[in-house]
Structures are given as C-alpha cells and as structure tokens.
Amino acid sequence: MRHHSPKLSHFTADHIVGLSPQMLDLKETLLKVAPRNSNVLITGESGTGKELFARALHAASLRRAGPFVKINCAAIPDTLVESELFGYEEGAFTGCRKGGQVGKLELAHRGTVFLDEVAELSCAMQAKLLRFLQEREIQKLGSRRTIFVDVRIVAATNVNLEQMVKYKKFREDLFYRLNVINLHIPPLRERKEDIPLLVDAFIQKFNLSFRAGVNGVAPEVMTAFLHYPWPGNVRELENCLERAFNLVDEEKVIQPHHLPAHLYALAGENRLPGEKGFPGQVTAAFRQGKTLAQIMEQIEKTVVLQALAESKGNKAKAAQLLGISRPGLYKKLIKYNLM
C-alpha cells in the first residue's frame, strides 16, 4: 500500500496503511460498499482513524465530486446543534446572523455528511436526525418551507451504541438507520504487524513537512513500539514520531531518548541497570533534562491515556475513572493533543 501522506481532503482507500488481515478485510469491505448510498456506521476507539475511513469511503463513492461535510457532534453546544445541522432564517432567534445561515446538511447536498461522535447527540436531536433520515427534508429554524437534501450519512462513534440503546441513552430506531453497514476499525494493539508500516509512512510524511532526512528508528525503539499498548492508537503513534522529529539529531535515526518517557515505562523497556518501573522513568526524565512540571505533565498524560484504554475509549467512563467532569477531560485531551 502507498505510504505517502496525502492532504486529508484527498485521502483515499489507497492511502490506508496496513497489511494485517483485519485491515485488508476492512479495506475490501469499504471498496465494496462505497458505491452504494446506504448509511454507514464506523466504530472504533479514539485515534484509530475513523475520519480517514469516512473520507476514503466518500472518495470511492459515486458522490466523490460532491462535498464532504464533517460535523463533530461533541464539539457543538446542544443549543446550537439544530441550527448547525438545519440552518436558520434571519430573525429566527436572538443574535442570529443577518441573512440567516445554510445548515451543514444542505451544504452537503449530493455529497457525504460525516457525523463524528454521533453518540453525543441529545435525545431531542436524535429524534430530529431520525426524521431527516426518514424524509430527506430539512426545515430551517424560523422557516415553514421544507428543502429536499440528497446526502449519504456516515456516522462514527468510539462508544458501544448497542449498550446505549439498551440503557435508553440512544434511540434504537436511529441506531438501525445509521448502522446499515458497520465498519469496525481495530485498535492498534490488535494489529501490531502494521506498526512498522505505519512508522515508515509517518517518517516519510514528517521528512517532507520538516524537510528532514530521518532514515528510520533504532531497533530498541521498534521493540518498544511493538510492546507498547497504544491506548491512543494510530494518532498517538503519529504524535510520538512528530515529537521525535523535533528532537532528532544529526544521526538521522530516532533513538530511545527522543521518545516520551511514559512509552518505555508502559512498554516495559524503560529500565536502567538496577532501576525498575516508576523510579527508572523519573530518572530517565531527569537525564533528558526535564523539570518537575514537565515530568508531572507527562505523568498526567500517561494516566489520562490509561483511563481511556481502561474505558475502551469511552470518554464518560474515562472521566469517571479520573474523578473529573467530561469538560475537564476534554480540556486535558486538547492540552495533550489526544483528540
């Protein structure tokens, strides 16, 4: 498979990196269902690449000449979701834009709408989305006129929607409307044979963006990569290598000291002679010239990643494990570039 890194808007199935049986089967299914108009639900933990699969699906579809419109359901306040999706007329509510606004669904006419983190929609919005899927018509806020919209819906979630249906937190009828075709992306820890390919792909990507000439990673680095559980999945691997590119020296080979200290701790590789576990991790951090504040941040990031891994990517459960609010967790995810 190709290892060059396209712009996100030009991402296709050919750019999906992986030769593991799971990824080959997934790619085959994607190409088989892409020409259809059926709704697709993409499932998988945070960082597995759900948006990239959605874009690849669009690029392989008969709608590829049309728009691809992403809607992050978790990032839009409940009070604004309806106006974002359906649009509004001028004067529909206090503070609305002069001339009104076209909704995201209408903007995606004859294209694909990607509903990211669809599980975050409120019950009221779930009902309105279901109505749209049944009728394929929208009604802007402040308007009585209905508008026909031709879009394909691709939704994504990192939580178990069937469990949410069971506990009455997600509408069963909406779930079945969205889950006509399911594409489940396995976590990186379940397809470790793809890690060397991904490392190669990211090195090529960052060699271009950094104008560098990195040749690869040291054998002990690859060993650590293969033993580390990657709770943040492919996104965490990419961030790890980007960090290394900022630190790599004239050797042009990524070495253990270019990696975050927590990676070696969790991989079981971060041990100096006579030192084990956490003390060895701290000693390694001191030898890298890190301050107390930097070490504490690294520890916090590690704990957040572990909470996400323990909760299988479920942010509500992760926040509960950490004893913080969901908004508090989102702040930490943004702070540590884990979104």
N, C-alpha and C positions, 0 to 999 in steps of 0.2 A: 504493500500500500504506500501511497505517497507520503512523504514526511515533511514536505514544505508546508509553511503555515500561511494559509490564505487570510484575507480580511474576513471578519465574521460574516459580513453580508454576502460573501462569495463562497461560504462553506458548503461543500457537497459531501455526498457519501464517500467519494474517493479519498477525502481527507480524514476519514475516521481511522485512527491508528489502532491497530490490534490484529493479531493473528490467532488469538485464543479461540477455541470452539464457540464460546459464548458470543464473542464479538462477530465472528464470521456468520453465525446464525442470525444474529440481530441485524446485521447489515443486509443479509439476504431478504429477511422479512421486510425491512424498511423499503427496499427497492421494489418488492412485490406489491406492497400496499400503497406506495406513493402516488401512482396514477389515479387512484380512486378518490372519491370525495368523502368517504366515511370519516367520522371523528376519530381522533387518536388520543390515547392517554399514555403519556410517558412517565414511568415511575423509576425511582432510584434515589439513593442517598444524595445529600448535598455534595456538589463538586464532581459528580460523575459525568456531567456534560449533557444534561437534558436539553438545554437551549441549542447546543450544536446539533443534536439529533433532530430537533424540530426544524432547524434551518436546512439541514440536509434533506429532510422529508419534503419541505417546500421546494427546494431546488430540483428534486427529482420528480415533482408533480407536474400536472398539466397547467397549474396555476403559477408556475415559476416566473412568468412575465409580469404577474401582478404583485402587489405589495405584500410584505411580511411585516406584520404589526405585533410587537410584543407588549403585553400588559402584565405587569408584576402586581398580582392581586394583594400581596402582603405590603407593598410599598405605598399603596393609595389609601388614605383615611376612609373609613366607612362612609362618611358624609359626602365624599367626592366620587366614590366608585361609580354610581349611576350616571353622573354627568360625564365622567371619563369614557365610559363604555358607549352610552347612547347619545351624548351631546346635549346641547340645550339651546333654546332660542333666547334672543336678547330680552332681558327683563324677567327671565324665568325665576330668578331668586336674587336676593341682595348680594351685591358685589360681583355679579357675573359680568363677563366680558362683553363689551359693546359689539353688537353684530352676532352674538352667540358663538357657539363652538361646535364643530363637527366631532362626533364621537369616534372612538377608536374602531368600533365595528364598521361604521360607514367608511372610514378611511381605508379599511382593508377590503373593500368591495372587489370581488373577483380575485382575491388573494387568500392569504392564510392569517388567522389570528392565533397567536401563541399566548395562552393563559398560564403564566408561570405561577406556581404556588396557589393553585386553584382552591386548595383546601381552606385557605384563609378567607374566602368569601363568606359574608354573613348569611344567615338563613334567608333574609329578605332578598339579597342579591342573587342567591342561588335560585330562588323562585323566578326572578326576572330573567336570569340567564336561561333557565329551562323554557320559559315562554318564548324567548327568542329562538331557541333551537327547534321548537315545535313549529313556529310560524314563519321564521326567517324574515321577520319585520321588526323594525325599531320605531320607537316614538320618542322624539326628543323631549326633554323637560320643557314645559311651557308650550308644547305644541299638541294639536289634536290629529295632525297628519301622520300617517304611517309611511315608512320608507322600506322598500324591499332591499335586502342586503344579501349578496351571494358570497359567503365566506366558508372556508373549511376551518374547523376548530381543532387545534392541537393543544391539549392541556398537559400540565406537568405538576407533579407533587412528590415530596420526599416523605410523606406520611402514608399510613395504611388507610386508604379511603374506605375499604370494606369494614374496617373496625369503626371508623367514624360513622358509617351508615348504621352499624349495629347499635351504637350508643346515641343515635338520633342527632348527631352533630353535622351530618351531611345527608342531603336528600338522596334517597335510594333511586328515584326516577331520574335525577340529574346524573348520578353516578353511571347508570346504564346508558344514558345518552352519550356521555363522554367516553365511556370505556368500550366502544365498539371494537376498537383494535387496541391492544395493550403492547407497548414496547417497554420491557424492563431492562434497565442498564445495570449490570452487576457492579458491585463495589470493586475498587482496585485490588483489595486484598484477596479477592476470589479469582483474579486473573493476572497473577504476578508474572506470568510469562510475557505479558505485554509491557512490563516496566522498561526493559532495555530499549524497546522500540519507541516508547514514549520519551525516554531520556534523550535518545538520538534526535527525535523530532523537535523537542524543546531546545536542544543545543543548536540545531540549525536555525530555529526561529530567533533565538537570542543572539546568535552570531550576526544575523542580519541587523537586528534592531540596535545592538550595542556596537556594531562594526568591530567585532572581536574575532578571534581565531582559535576559540577553545576546541580542543581535539577530542575531548571525552572526559570520563570520570575515572578516578583511581579505582582499582579492584575492590579495595575495602569500602569505598563509597557505594559501589554497586551492591556489595554484600549487605550493607546496612539498608539500602533501598529495598532489597528483596526480603529482609526480615521485619521491616517496619510495617505496622498495620494500616497506615494511611487513612486515618479517620476522616481527613478532608478530601480524600480521593485524588483524582487527576489534578484538580485545581491546587491542592496542597503541594503535589509534586512539582507543578509548574512554578508556584511561588518559591519553593525551595531552590529550584535551579536559577530562577531570576535573582534571588539573593546571592547565590554563589557567583553569578556573573559580575555582581557588583564588588566582589571581594577577591576574585581570582587574580593571581599574579602572572608573571611572565612565563611560568611553566606551561600555561595553556591547558592544564589538566585540573579538574575540580578535585580538591583534596578534602579529607575529613574536617579540617578546621574551617572550611568555607560553609559548612552546614550548620543549621541550628542545633544547639546543644541537646534539646529535648529529643531530636530524632535518634541520636545514638543511645540515649537513655532508654527509650521505648523499644528500640531495635535490639537492645541487649549488647550493643557494641561499644558503648561509651564507657570504657573501663581502663583506667591507668593501672600499672602494676601496684598491687596491694590495695586498690581502691575499688569499691563497688557501689552501684546504684546512685542514689541522690548525692552523696558526698563527692563521688567522682564527677558527676555532672557539674556541680558547683566549681570544683577545682578546674575542670576543663574551661568553664566560662571565665574564671579568673585569668587563666592563661591566655585567653583570647582578648583580654583587656576590658571585659565587661564590668560595668558598675553595678551596685546593688539594685538600683532602679531598673536597669536593663535585665538583670537576672530575674527580678520579681515579675517583670512583664512577660518574660519567656515562660516562667512557671505558670502564670495565669493563662497564657495562651495554651499551654500544654493541658491544663485542667479543663479548659473550655473544649478543646478538641476531644479529650477523653469523655467528657459528658455527652458530646454529640455522637461519639462512637457507641457509647453505652446505650443511648436512646435511639440508635439506628437512624440518626439524622432528624428525629422529631424535636423541633425547637421548643415546643411547650414542655416536653418531658425533660429536655436538657436544662431549661431554665429552672424547672422544679428541683432537679438534682443539685443544681448550683445554689439554690435558695435565693434566686433573683427573679425579677419580673421579666416578661418577654421583651419589652422595650429595652430593658437593661442588657439582656443577652444580645439583641440586635446591635446595640452600641458597641459591644465588645467584638462582635463578628465584623463590623465595619472597621473598627480600630485595628484589628489584626488581619484585615484583608481576607476574611474567611467566607464572605458572602458569595 
